[in-house]
Amino acid sequence: MSIATLEALASGCPAVAMNLGGVSDVVEHGREGFLAADEDQFVDYIVRLIREPELRQQMAARTRDRLGRFAWEQVIARHQNLFSLAQQRQSGAPEWRLNRLGERCESEAA
């Protein structure tokens, strides 16, 4: 996870980052910014944000919404859910699932 990317979002700036590591956990492509596959695409996304102020403003407005999942309370809750699931799995009890945000859900399509 990129601290610089989190800092950009906290500042209300859309992020442009390489789609590597944990950055995709921080930025949803096309929502709070862009995730580039290579350097050319990275530059193209920056140019797009410069040329499209309305898009830049829309993305900027969404940045702080995304940060809630990185509050310590949320991080701790996700880790507690992971440890609870590990305990259930180890005991052989019926499992519930975690969605991609690490939240407990009942459906199979997590």
C-alpha positions in Angstrom: 0.0 0.0 0.0 1.3 3.4 -0.9 1.4 6.0 1.8 1.9 8.7 -0.9 -1.3 7.6 -2.6 -3.2 7.7 0.7 -1.8 11.2 1.3 -2.9 12.4 -2.2 -6.4 11.1 -1.5 -6.4 12.7 2.0 -5.5 16.0 0.3 -8.4 15.7 -2.1 -6.2 15.0 -5.1 -7.1 12.3 -7.6 -4.3 9.7 -7.7 -2.4 8.4 -10.7 -0.3 5.4 -9.8 1.2 2.3 -11.3 -1.0 -0.7 -10.9 1.4 -2.6 -8.8 1.4 -3.9 -5.2 -1.3 -2.8 -3.0 -2.2 0.5 -4.7 -5.3 -1.1 -6.2 -6.5 -1.5 -2.6 -6.3 2.3 -2.2 -7.5 3.6 -5.6 -10.4 2.2 -7.6 -9.5 2.8 -11.2 -11.6 5.5 -12.8 -13.2 6.5 -9.5 -10.6 8.3 -7.3 -7.9 8.2 -9.9 -6.2 6.0 -12.4 -4.1 2.9 -12.2 -1.6 2.7 -15.1 -0.2 -0.4 -16.6 3.0 1.3 -17.9 4.8 4.7 -18.0 3.0 5.8 -21.2 -0.4 5.2 -19.7 0.7 6.9 -16.5 1.6 10.1 -18.5 -1.6 9.8 -20.5 -3.7 9.7 -17.3 -2.0 12.8 -15.9 -2.6 14.7 -19.2 -6.3 13.6 -19.1 -6.8 15.0 -15.6 -5.1 18.3 -16.7 -7.3 18.5 -19.8 -10.6 17.5 -18.1 -11.2 19.7 -15.1 -14.7 18.3 -14.6 -13.4 14.7 -14.4 -10.6 15.9 -12.0 -13.2 17.6 -9.8 -15.5 14.5 -9.8 -12.6 12.2 -8.8 -11.4 14.7 -6.2 -14.9 14.8 -4.6 -14.8 11.0 -4.2 -11.3 10.8 -2.6 -12.2 11.3 1.0 -15.1 8.7 0.8 -12.5 6.1 0.0 -10.4 6.9 3.1 -12.9 5.6 5.6 -11.8 2.1 5.0 -8.3 3.0 6.2 -9.4 4.4 9.6 -7.9 2.3 12.4 -11.3 1.1 13.5 -11.9 -0.4 10.0 -8.4 -1.9 9.8 -8.8 -3.5 13.2 -12.3 -4.9 12.3 -11.0 -6.4 9.1 -8.2 -8.1 10.9 -10.5 -9.4 13.6 -12.7 -10.8 10.9 -9.7 -12.6 9.3 -8.7 -14.2 12.6 -12.3 -15.2 13.3 -12.5 -16.9 9.9 -9.2 -18.7 10.5 -10.5 -19.9 13.8 -13.7 -21.2 12.2 -11.8 -22.9 9.4 -9.5 -24.6 11.9 -12.4 -25.9 14.0 -14.3 -27.2 11.0 -17.3 -25.0 11.7 -19.4 -23.7 8.7 -17.7 -20.8 7.3 -19.0 -17.4 6.4 -17.2 -15.3 3.8 -15.3 -12.1 3.6 -15.9 -9.6 0.8 -13.0 -7.9 -0.9 -13.0 -5.2 1.8 -12.5 -7.8 4.5 -16.1 -7.4 5.8 -18.1 -10.4 6.9 -20.9 -11.4 4.5 -23.2 -14.4 4.2 -23.2 -14.8 0.4 -21.0 -17.1 -1.5 -20.2 -14.3 -4.0 -17.7 -12.4 -1.9 
